[in-house]
Each structure stands twice: as C-alpha cells, then as structure tokens.
Amino acid sequence: MDQSGLLPRRSAHHLLMQITTEGRLMAELIAGGALAQLAPDDRARAQRLATDALRGLDRADRMLKPYLKKPPGDHVMNALRLGLTELMQGEAAHGVVNAYVEIVARNTRTQSMKGLTNAVLRRIADEGPEAWAKRAVPLTPGWLRQPLVAAWGRDAVTGMEAAHFAGAPLDLTAKGDPAGLATALGGVVLPTGTVRLAQAGQVSGLAGYDAGDWWVQDAAAALPVKLLGDVTGLRVLDLCAAPGGKTLQLAAGGADVTAVDLSEKRMTRLTENLARTGLAATTLVSDAFALTTGGYDAVLLDAPCSATGTIRRHPDLPYAKDGSEFGALIAQQERLIDHALSLLRPGGRLVYCTCSLLPDEGEVQIEEALARHPGLRVEPPMMAGVDPAWITEEGGLRLRPDYWPDLGGMDGFYIAVLTKPA
Ligand SMILES: C[S@@+](CC[C@H](N)C(=O)[O-])C[C@H]1O[C@@H](n2cnc3c(N)ncnc32)[C@H](O)[C@@H]1O
C-alpha cells in the first residue's frame, strides 16, 4: 500500500479524467486494467474516491464556483473535485491539499495552477464538512435531467437524484431460501424476495459466495424472471444474457435455459457464474439476430439500453455519456423485440426489460410493439411485493430509484410480459 496516499489519488484522478473528458465508463476502465498496478487496498480506495467524487460532482462544482474566477480546465477541476470530496469526508487537510497540489504540479500544462489549487482547497477545508451537508442534493446533468423531468415531473426527479446520491445497498438473489440467507448474512428480505444487506464489504468474502448460495442482483433486476412465475420445465431463451443474473434465476427455477450474448468476455463471466452456483444452462456467444431456430416457451429480452436506471451504482454514467446513443439503442430494441417474438412458439411469452428510466426504452417500445403485432397481449405484471401503482397504462411495470425510499430504493427498470397469439 502507498503510505503517502498519492498513488490511489492519482489513479482516481486518471479515472475521472477518462470518464469526464473521454466518455469512458468506470466499469470498462477497471475491467481493462486501469487499477491493476495498485495494491488491493489502494485499488479499492481509488475506486471509492472516484465514485464518491462523481456522486457529488454537481454539489462539488457549486461549492468550488465562488473560488474560481474562470474554469481552470479539466485536469485541475478534477483534482479540486477529488480534494473537496476527501475534505468533506473529514480527511486531514494537510495530506489532501499536498496530494492534489502535487497532481496538478506534475502536469506541465497545469503546473502554474498549483498555487490556485492550494489556495482553493485550503479555503474549502476551512468551510468544513458541515458546509457540504447543508448543500442541496446534486443535480443530474442537463442532457439527462431534461428528458427525466419531461417524463416523470420535477418532484419525482428530485427523489431519483436523492436516491442516486445515496447510492445502492447490496442486493442478493438467493439460490434457495431468502429468509435463511438473510439470517445468515444479517440482511433483510424485501417484499419481492430479494435479500438486502446495508453493510456489505467485499462481496467475495461474504458467507456462501464460494458455495454459490446467492448472486448479486438488484431487487428491480430480479423481477423480470419472477414475473414469469413457475418456469419449471419451460424452454427459455435468455437473449441478451451476460453476465447472467437472470440466467441463474431461470436455471435455479428449473427452466431449460439457453443463454445467448454477443460479448465473449461477458459470456465468460456468465459461465463462471454458472460454475460458482452449480447451475446449468446452454450458453452461446452469438448475435441475437443470427438465431433462427425458435419455438421457445418464453424469451427473456434484457435489451441493451441507456442503463440510466443504474446511476445509484454507476454515478459515472451521466458524465461519461451525453444521450447521443439513445436513437441507435431505441432502434435496436425495436428490432430485438420483433426478432424475440419470432423465436417464440404460438402462445409463448416474451419478457421485455431495460434498466432505463426513459419511457422511449420502455413504455413506448411496448405501445409500439402492440401496434405492430396484432393479437399480442400484455400480461398483468402482478406478484407478491409489487405495488399496483407501479403498473403502467399499457400494462408494463415501471420501477424507479425513488421507489421504496424507506427500504433503500431500487434500480430504475421497465418490464413487460407479452403473450404471442396462439
Ligand atoms: C443489459 S445487459 C444484459 C444483462 C443480463 N441479462 C443479466 O441479467 O445479467 C445487455 C446485454 O446485451 C448484449 N447484447 C447487445 N447486443 C446484442 C446482440 N445483438 N445480440 C446478443 N446480445 C447482445 C450485451 O453484450 C449485454 O451483455
């Protein structure tokens, strides 16, 4: 471990630079080895620092603004954001200020701003964590805030932003009995059967990880499979399957599952997850559109989407993305729905879902699919723990991070269960 703390801070700064200036996603960067050279403790610290800075970024920028006559450029700004984050968490000012001054001084283009960095962070340190706590909840960047306000209204978006800022607890799906798992791990069973842990620590260190007794899966993400009810003996195609949370649920429920995904790397994770949990599925690395043999009892289509429902756990997303991918994603989802329907037997069921907060990737997709496919029906998405208020006009289920505020929230998701005409 780096005693001076400079190494994890420089890595956190580098992550922030790649996210805010190159549009890279944190998960992608880490999977690509961005923190591989660090000792485990430093790696965890760098990731935590970058994550915390991103979660509070709008609030940090508001707090920094009065101290900056003009924007100092991304390199310095990201150093200030990280320094402020640490100071507001109560870290000793001396070490924090020195580290971020050093990061600014090491870059020849920003060297001249080390005095500014030093002065600003010292004044922020004087304000203290109390000043931070009094500030409003950070706002989502405008490119995303605007469509969210248009869809859900200002108050709902404020609730979502509070949930994004609070972050997510750790949710687990039990292979067996949720109540037994909750007792073993000191968690609670949520109304829909997911086990939630408030304090988790290292996931692989939790009891039952090696034995494959559970897998990490947000409560909202667990509902698409649960809405299928009893899947024992059904032939189910999991069409965009990796890393496999839903494949595991289907296999644990006794379905004969074929899991397909385009990404070889993500499919490797799916196979590892099957091996760890001792569950079985047929796996196939393929483009969904290349599949032509159908006749499935059910198809689960967890379509690629904006992932705007996962910001509690991925606060980098609003800063890495800008909405320019929406159009292509929406068009692909539409084609995937039509293709998925073609792979069902008559009377078979399609579960369509996206971890998106945008109606264009949820409600609108289903309204349009119903118009394109006469005879297609939406099944009522009712099961224990589902609040009837979550059911939408066209018969889908809209889940939002501001729901279950007293239980710790949930990911944003849209789910609809469709039945193909017999
Ligand atoms: C939302 S993720 C799926 C998450 C997964 N269902 C789970 O529960 O763990 C979407 C997946 O779609 C895959 N994908 C994107 N386009 C695809 C295509 N044309 N054919 C097959 N898979 C595709 C991506 O590789 C990605 O793994």
The ligand as an SDF file (V2000), in Angstrom:
LIG
                    3D

 27 29  0  0  0  0  0  0  0  0999 V2000
  -28.4740   -5.3120  -20.0570 C   0  0  0  0  0  0  0  0  0  0  0  0
  -27.1900   -6.3620  -20.4940 S   0  0  0  0  0  0  0  0  0  0  0  0
  -27.8060   -7.9380  -20.0400 C   0  0  0  0  0  0  0  0  0  0  0  0
  -27.7480   -8.2440  -18.5580 C   0  0  0  0  0  0  0  0  0  0  0  0
  -28.1260   -9.6940  -18.2630 C   0  0  0  0  0  0  0  0  0  0  0  0
  -29.4220  -10.0530  -18.8000 N   0  0  0  0  0  0  0  0  0  0  0  0
  -28.1320  -10.0190  -16.7890 C   0  0  0  0  0  0  0  0  0  0  0  0
  -29.1740  -10.1390  -16.1760 O   0  0  0  0  0  0  0  0  0  0  0  0
  -27.0450  -10.2010  -16.2200 O   0  0  0  0  0  0  0  0  0  0  0  0
  -27.3540   -6.4020  -22.2370 C   0  0  0  0  0  0  0  0  0  0  0  0
  -26.5020   -7.4320  -22.9200 C   0  0  0  0  0  0  0  0  0  0  0  0
  -26.8680   -7.4480  -24.3020 O   0  0  0  0  0  0  0  0  0  0  0  0
  -25.7560   -7.8950  -25.0380 C   0  0  0  0  0  0  0  0  0  0  0  0
  -26.0290   -7.5980  -26.4600 N   0  0  0  0  0  0  0  0  0  0  0  0
  -26.0550   -6.3990  -27.0790 C   0  0  0  0  0  0  0  0  0  0  0  0
  -26.3980   -6.5420  -28.3740 N   0  0  0  0  0  0  0  0  0  0  0  0
  -26.6190   -7.8590  -28.5710 C   0  0  0  0  0  0  0  0  0  0  0  0
  -26.9940   -8.6350  -29.7020 C   0  0  0  0  0  0  0  0  0  0  0  0
  -27.2250   -8.0770  -30.8860 N   0  0  0  0  0  0  0  0  0  0  0  0
  -27.1040   -9.9670  -29.5480 N   0  0  0  0  0  0  0  0  0  0  0  0
  -26.8560  -10.5650  -28.3580 C   0  0  0  0  0  0  0  0  0  0  0  0
  -26.5040   -9.8720  -27.2520 N   0  0  0  0  0  0  0  0  0  0  0  0
  -26.3830   -8.5450  -27.3570 C   0  0  0  0  0  0  0  0  0  0  0  0
  -24.6100   -7.1530  -24.4120 C   0  0  0  0  0  0  0  0  0  0  0  0
  -23.3840   -7.8010  -24.6590 O   0  0  0  0  0  0  0  0  0  0  0  0
  -25.0080   -7.1740  -22.9300 C   0  0  0  0  0  0  0  0  0  0  0  0
  -24.3610   -8.2270  -22.2710 O   0  0  0  0  0  0  0  0  0  0  0  0
  1  2  1  0
  2  3  1  0
  2 10  1  0
  3  4  1  0
  4  5  1  0
  5  6  1  0
  5  7  1  0
  7  8  2  0
  7  9  1  0
 10 11  1  0
 11 12  1  0
 11 26  1  0
 12 13  1  0
 13 14  1  0
 13 24  1  0
 14 15  1  0
 14 23  1  0
 15 16  2  0
 16 17  1  0
 17 18  1  0
 17 23  2  0
 18 19  1  0
 18 20  2  0
 20 21  1  0
 21 22  2  0
 22 23  1  0
 24 25  1  0
 24 26  1  0
 26 27  1  0
M  CHG  2   2   1   9  -1
M  END
$$$$
